[in-house]
Amino acid sequence: MKIDFKDIILFENDDFLIVNKPHNLATLDERTADRGGSLLRLAKDYNPDLQAAHRLDKETSGALAFAKHREAYRHLAMQFEHREVTKRYHAVVNGMHNLDSVSVYLPIVQLKSGTAVAIDRVKGKLAETIFNTLKVYKGYTLVECMPITGRMHQIRIHLSCLKAPIVNDPQYGGEPIYLSSIKRKFNLKQGTEEQPLIQRVALHAHSLSFFLMDGEGIRVEAPYPKDMEVLVKQLDKWGA
């Protein structure tokens, strides 16, 4: 899929640029042999001075900020350090959950493989996420996730600890979602295999709030990409 960087820009001024990152695109260059492209490469083609201020998992879509110069990078890095940046994610999870400002405060350790994490109360690094239910469906829930810290796979494993793993996230216990599981009289054409409604972890970075160089606060929202939009629309239609 060819991505035109200009098409994914949500906000731009002299200091910062925020994009709606497509899913299945790494934020930075991957260390594997078949590296392929990265969002950073596309950004540098657009403006060689751009630096990613944080990162999103390859499968995760949504709002991601770049800094255009060293002062801007430092300005945003300090806000991340002091937890002044508010990140709000939307996730579709397995099961019906009523989460009202539920805080999960469990330390996370990266496993030797480097591709997964675990909860470890002794060796783990401090991690906190706050969860709110946005909408409950038949067997599924749309959840807002606010990570206070920024550990790898933090939202995914913390939701798993709440017995609310993200849809289509087998690494942390999430099952795929099929139309047949929410639509009553679902008929599949004979000889065809039903495909999941979303082919990736159902997690999207919905908004990013921080302070610009002049101290003004900004909140940038990233619309759902097509796959997430289809999933939520089908749940609204059949899962209520």
C-alpha positions as CSV (number, residue, x, y, z in Angstrom):
1,M,0.0,0.0,0.0
2,K,1.5,3.3,-1.1
3,I,1.2,6.0,1.5
4,D,1.4,9.7,0.6
5,F,2.8,11.3,3.7
6,K,0.9,14.6,3.0
7,D,-2.4,12.7,3.2
8,I,-1.9,11.5,6.8
9,I,-0.9,14.9,8.3
10,L,-3.4,16.0,11.0
11,F,-1.6,19.1,12.2
12,E,1.5,21.1,11.3
13,N,3.2,24.3,12.4
14,D,6.8,25.5,12.5
15,D,7.7,23.2,15.4
16,F,5.6,20.1,15.3
17,L,3.8,17.8,12.9
18,I,1.2,15.2,13.9
19,V,0.1,12.4,11.6
20,N,-2.5,9.6,11.6
21,K,-0.1,6.6,11.5
22,P,-1.4,3.8,9.3
23,H,-1.5,0.3,10.9
24,N,1.1,-2.3,9.9
25,L,3.8,0.3,9.5
26,A,6.6,0.5,11.9
27,T,7.3,3.9,13.5
28,L,11.1,3.5,13.2
29,D,13.3,1.3,11.1
30,E,13.0,-2.3,12.2
31,R,16.1,-4.4,13.0
32,T,15.0,-7.4,11.0
33,A,16.5,-8.2,7.6
34,D,13.4,-7.6,5.5
35,R,13.2,-4.1,7.0
36,G,10.7,-2.5,4.5
37,G,9.6,1.0,5.1
38,S,8.9,2.9,8.3
39,L,6.9,6.0,9.1
40,L,10.2,7.8,10.0
41,R,11.5,7.2,6.5
42,L,8.3,8.6,4.9
43,A,8.6,11.6,7.3
44,K,12.2,12.3,6.4
45,D,11.4,12.2,2.7
46,Y,8.8,14.9,3.4
47,N,11.1,16.9,5.7
48,P,14.6,15.7,6.6
49,D,14.6,17.5,10.0
50,L,11.6,15.5,11.4
51,Q,12.2,13.3,14.5
52,A,9.6,11.0,16.0
53,A,8.8,12.2,19.5
54,H,7.4,8.8,20.6
55,R,6.4,5.6,18.9
56,L,3.4,3.4,18.3
57,D,3.4,-0.4,17.8
58,K,3.6,-1.5,14.2
59,E,0.0,-2.8,14.3
60,T,-1.4,0.3,16.1
61,S,-2.8,3.2,14.1
62,G,-3.4,6.8,15.2
63,A,-2.0,10.1,16.4
64,L,1.8,10.3,16.4
65,A,3.9,13.5,16.9
66,F,7.1,14.6,15.1
67,A,9.4,17.5,16.1
68,K,10.9,19.7,13.4
69,H,13.9,20.9,15.4
70,R,16.0,20.2,18.5
71,E,14.2,22.7,20.8
72,A,10.8,21.3,19.8
73,Y,12.0,17.8,20.4
74,R,13.3,18.7,23.8
75,H,10.1,20.7,24.6
76,L,7.9,17.6,23.9
77,A,10.3,15.1,25.5
78,M,10.2,17.0,28.7
79,Q,6.3,16.9,28.6
80,F,6.5,13.1,28.1
81,E,8.9,12.9,31.0
82,H,6.7,14.9,33.3
83,R,3.6,13.1,32.1
84,E,2.0,16.2,30.8
85,V,1.1,14.6,27.4
86,T,-2.3,13.0,27.4
87,K,-2.7,10.0,25.0
88,R,-6.1,8.5,24.6
89,Y,-6.5,5.2,22.7
90,H,-9.6,3.4,21.7
91,A,-9.6,-0.4,21.8
92,V,-12.3,-3.0,21.1
93,V,-12.0,-5.8,23.7
94,N,-13.4,-9.2,24.3
95,G,-16.1,-9.4,26.9
96,M,-18.6,-6.9,28.4
97,H,-16.9,-4.6,30.9
98,N,-18.0,-1.6,32.9
99,L,-14.8,0.3,33.5
100,D,-15.1,3.7,35.2
101,S,-11.7,5.4,35.6
102,V,-10.2,1.9,36.5
103,S,-6.5,2.3,37.1
104,V,-4.2,-0.7,36.4
105,Y,-0.9,-0.2,38.2
106,L,1.2,-3.2,37.4
107,P,4.9,-3.3,36.6
108,I,6.0,-4.6,33.2
109,V,9.2,-6.4,32.1
110,Q,10.3,-6.9,28.5
111,L,10.8,-10.6,27.7
112,K,14.2,-11.8,26.3
113,S,12.6,-12.2,22.8
114,G,12.1,-8.4,22.8
115,T,8.7,-8.8,21.1
116,A,6.5,-9.3,24.2
117,V,6.2,-8.2,27.8
118,A,5.0,-9.7,31.1
119,I,3.9,-8.5,34.5
120,D,6.7,-8.7,37.0
121,R,6.2,-7.2,40.5
122,V,9.9,-7.6,41.3
123,K,11.9,-6.8,38.1
124,G,9.2,-4.9,36.2
125,K,9.2,-1.1,35.5
126,L,6.4,1.0,36.9
127,A,3.4,1.1,34.5
128,E,0.0,2.7,34.9
129,T,-3.0,2.9,32.6
130,I,-6.5,4.3,33.2
131,F,-9.5,2.7,31.4
132,N,-13.0,3.9,30.7
133,T,-15.9,2.1,29.0
134,L,-17.2,4.0,26.0
135,K,-19.8,1.5,24.8
136,V,-20.8,-2.0,25.7
137,Y,-22.0,-4.5,23.0
138,K,-23.0,-8.1,22.9
139,G,-19.8,-9.8,24.0
140,Y,-17.5,-6.8,23.3
141,T,-16.7,-3.4,24.7
142,L,-15.2,-0.2,23.2
143,V,-12.8,1.1,25.8
144,E,-10.8,4.4,26.1
145,C,-7.3,3.8,27.4
146,M,-5.1,6.5,28.9
147,P,-1.5,5.3,29.5
148,I,0.2,7.4,32.2
149,T,3.5,5.7,31.5
150,G,4.8,4.6,28.1
151,R,5.9,1.0,28.3
152,M,6.0,-1.4,25.4
153,H,2.6,-3.2,25.0
154,Q,1.4,-1.6,28.2
155,I,-2.3,-1.1,27.2
156,R,-2.4,-4.6,25.7
157,I,-1.1,-6.5,28.8
158,H,-3.0,-4.2,31.3
159,L,-6.3,-5.0,29.5
160,S,-5.4,-8.6,29.5
161,C,-5.0,-8.3,33.4
162,L,-8.6,-7.0,33.5
163,K,-9.7,-10.1,31.6
164,A,-10.5,-7.7,28.7
165,P,-7.9,-8.6,26.1
166,I,-8.0,-6.6,22.9
167,V,-9.8,-8.2,20.0
168,N,-7.5,-10.1,17.6
169,D,-4.5,-9.9,20.0
170,P,-3.5,-13.5,20.5
171,Q,-0.3,-12.6,22.2
172,Y,-2.2,-11.4,25.2
173,G,-5.3,-13.6,25.0
174,G,-7.5,-11.6,22.5
175,E,-9.8,-13.6,20.2
176,P,-10.7,-12.5,16.7
177,I,-14.2,-11.1,16.1
178,Y,-16.5,-12.4,13.5
179,L,-19.7,-10.9,12.1
180,S,-21.4,-14.2,12.9
181,S,-20.7,-13.7,16.6
182,I,-22.8,-10.4,16.7
183,K,-25.3,-10.7,13.8
184,R,-28.2,-13.0,14.6
185,K,-29.2,-14.4,11.2
186,F,-25.7,-14.5,9.6
187,N,-25.4,-16.7,6.6
188,L,-22.0,-17.5,5.1
189,K,-21.8,-18.4,1.4
190,Q,-21.2,-22.2,1.1
191,G,-17.6,-23.1,0.6
192,T,-16.2,-19.8,1.9
193,E,-14.4,-19.2,5.1
194,E,-15.5,-16.4,7.4
195,Q,-12.8,-13.7,7.9
196,P,-12.4,-11.7,11.1
197,L,-13.9,-8.2,11.0
198,I,-10.4,-6.7,11.8
199,Q,-7.2,-8.4,10.8
200,R,-5.0,-6.8,13.4
201,V,-5.0,-5.8,17.1
202,A,-8.0,-3.5,17.5
203,L,-6.1,-0.6,19.0
204,H,-6.1,3.0,17.7
205,A,-4.4,6.1,19.2
206,H,-7.4,8.4,19.1
207,S,-6.0,11.7,20.4
208,L,-2.9,13.4,21.6
209,S,-2.8,16.5,23.9
210,F,0.3,18.6,24.7
211,F,1.6,22.2,25.0
212,L,3.0,24.0,22.0
213,M,6.2,26.1,22.2
214,D,4.2,29.2,23.2
215,G,2.5,27.3,26.1
216,E,-0.8,26.9,24.3
217,G,-2.5,23.6,24.8
218,I,-3.5,21.5,21.7
219,R,-5.5,18.4,21.3
220,V,-5.3,16.6,18.0
221,E,-7.8,13.8,17.1
222,A,-7.0,11.0,14.6
223,P,-10.1,9.6,12.8
224,Y,-10.5,5.8,12.8
225,P,-8.8,4.1,9.8
226,K,-11.1,2.1,7.6
227,D,-10.7,-1.3,9.4
228,M,-11.4,0.2,12.8
229,E,-14.3,2.3,11.5
230,V,-15.9,-0.8,9.9
231,L,-15.5,-2.8,13.1
232,V,-17.2,-0.2,15.3
233,K,-19.9,0.4,12.7
234,Q,-20.8,-3.3,12.6
235,L,-20.8,-3.4,16.4
236,D,-23.1,-0.4,16.5
237,K,-25.4,-2.0,13.9
238,W,-25.6,-5.6,15.2
239,G,-24.0,-5.7,18.7
240,A,-26.2,-3.3,20.6
